[in-house]
Amino acid sequence: MKSISLKTALRANGVFSVMCAVDLLLFSTSIAQAMGAVAPWILQGLGVALILWAVSLVWVSSRPVINPTLVKAIVIADLGWALGTAVLLIELPGVFSALGNIMLVGVALVVLVLGLLQAKALAADTHLVSANS
């Protein structure tokens, strides 16, 4: 089975981020109601942040040589998102509805998979790592 390239993994992360951002910006009130005790403005702010995140992912992936330090930071941020979601759900039980918990876990799992794909692609891209370490 062929491995996913680093550029593809980064861009997949960017596409997923834009899809989430558009949903959060267009449907913040509906999503907030479905999640439980969440203010729509928080989701709108997150949507704006995700657009900026996606732009940075596209920028990193479009460089002639992808900077491995930036990719490591992206991977750490993605893993931090997944871990942060788990902490949020553990530390604030009952704040989110059952559907809200499912949405949060679903997004965290996708972000975790994308982070791991990026880490694997970075490790497999030995010429990139050795040239820029």
C-alpha positions in Angstrom: 0.0 0.0 0.0 1.4 3.4 -1.1 2.0 5.9 1.7 0.4 9.4 1.5 2.8 12.2 0.6 3.5 14.9 3.1 2.1 17.5 0.8 -1.1 15.5 0.4 -1.4 15.0 4.2 -1.0 18.7 4.9 -3.5 19.6 2.2 -6.0 17.1 3.5 -5.7 18.7 6.9 -6.3 22.1 5.2 -9.4 20.8 3.3 -10.9 19.3 6.5 -10.1 22.6 8.4 -11.9 24.7 5.8 -14.9 22.3 5.7 -15.2 22.6 9.5 -14.7 26.4 9.4 -17.4 26.9 6.8 -19.8 24.8 8.9 -19.0 26.8 12.0 -19.3 30.1 10.3 -22.6 29.4 8.4 -24.3 27.2 11.0 -22.9 28.4 14.3 -26.3 28.8 16.0 -27.6 25.3 14.9 -24.3 23.6 15.9 -24.2 25.5 19.2 -27.7 24.3 20.0 -26.9 20.7 19.0 -23.8 20.7 21.2 -25.4 22.0 24.4 -24.0 24.9 26.4 -21.9 26.5 23.7 -22.2 30.2 22.6 -22.4 30.6 18.8 -19.8 33.4 18.9 -17.2 30.9 20.2 -17.9 28.6 17.2 -17.6 31.6 14.8 -14.3 32.6 16.3 -13.1 29.0 16.0 -14.2 29.1 12.3 -12.1 32.1 11.7 -9.1 30.5 13.4 -9.6 27.4 11.3 -9.5 29.4 8.1 -6.2 30.9 9.2 -4.9 27.4 10.1 -5.9 26.1 6.7 -4.1 29.0 5.0 -0.9 28.2 6.9 -1.2 24.5 6.0 -1.5 25.3 2.3 1.4 27.8 2.6 3.7 25.2 4.3 2.7 22.5 1.8 3.3 24.8 -1.2 7.0 25.6 -0.4 9.5 24.2 -2.9 11.0 22.4 0.1 8.7 21.7 3.0 10.2 22.8 6.3 10.3 19.8 8.6 10.3 22.0 11.7 7.0 23.6 10.7 5.5 20.2 10.0 6.6 19.0 13.4 4.8 22.0 14.9 1.7 21.2 12.9 1.8 17.6 14.1 2.2 18.7 17.7 -0.7 21.1 17.3 -3.0 18.4 15.8 -2.1 16.0 18.6 -2.7 18.8 21.1 -6.1 19.3 19.6 -7.0 15.7 20.0 -5.6 15.5 23.5 -7.3 18.8 24.4 -10.6 17.5 23.3 -10.2 14.5 25.5 -9.3 16.7 28.5 -12.3 19.0 27.8 -14.7 16.1 27.7 -13.3 14.6 30.9 -13.0 17.8 32.9 -16.3 19.2 31.9 -18.7 16.3 32.0 -22.3 17.1 31.3 -21.5 20.5 29.6 -22.1 19.1 26.1 -25.1 17.1 24.8 -24.6 13.5 23.7 -24.6 14.8 20.1 -22.0 17.4 21.1 -19.8 14.8 22.6 -20.0 12.7 19.4 -19.2 15.7 17.2 -16.2 16.7 19.4 -14.9 13.1 19.4 -15.4 12.7 15.7 -13.5 15.9 14.8 -10.8 15.0 17.3 -10.4 11.5 15.7 -10.0 13.0 12.2 -7.5 15.5 13.5 -5.6 12.8 15.2 -5.5 10.7 12.1 -4.3 13.6 10.0 -1.6 14.4 12.5 -0.4 10.8 12.5 -0.5 10.7 8.7 1.6 13.9 8.6 4.1 12.5 11.1 4.4 9.3 9.1 4.9 11.1 5.8 7.5 13.4 7.4 9.4 10.4 8.7 9.2 8.6 5.4 10.5 11.7 3.5 14.1 11.0 4.5 15.7 13.4 2.0 13.6 16.3 3.4 14.5 15.5 7.0 18.2 14.9 6.3 18.5 18.1 4.2 16.8 20.3 6.8 17.6 18.9 10.2 
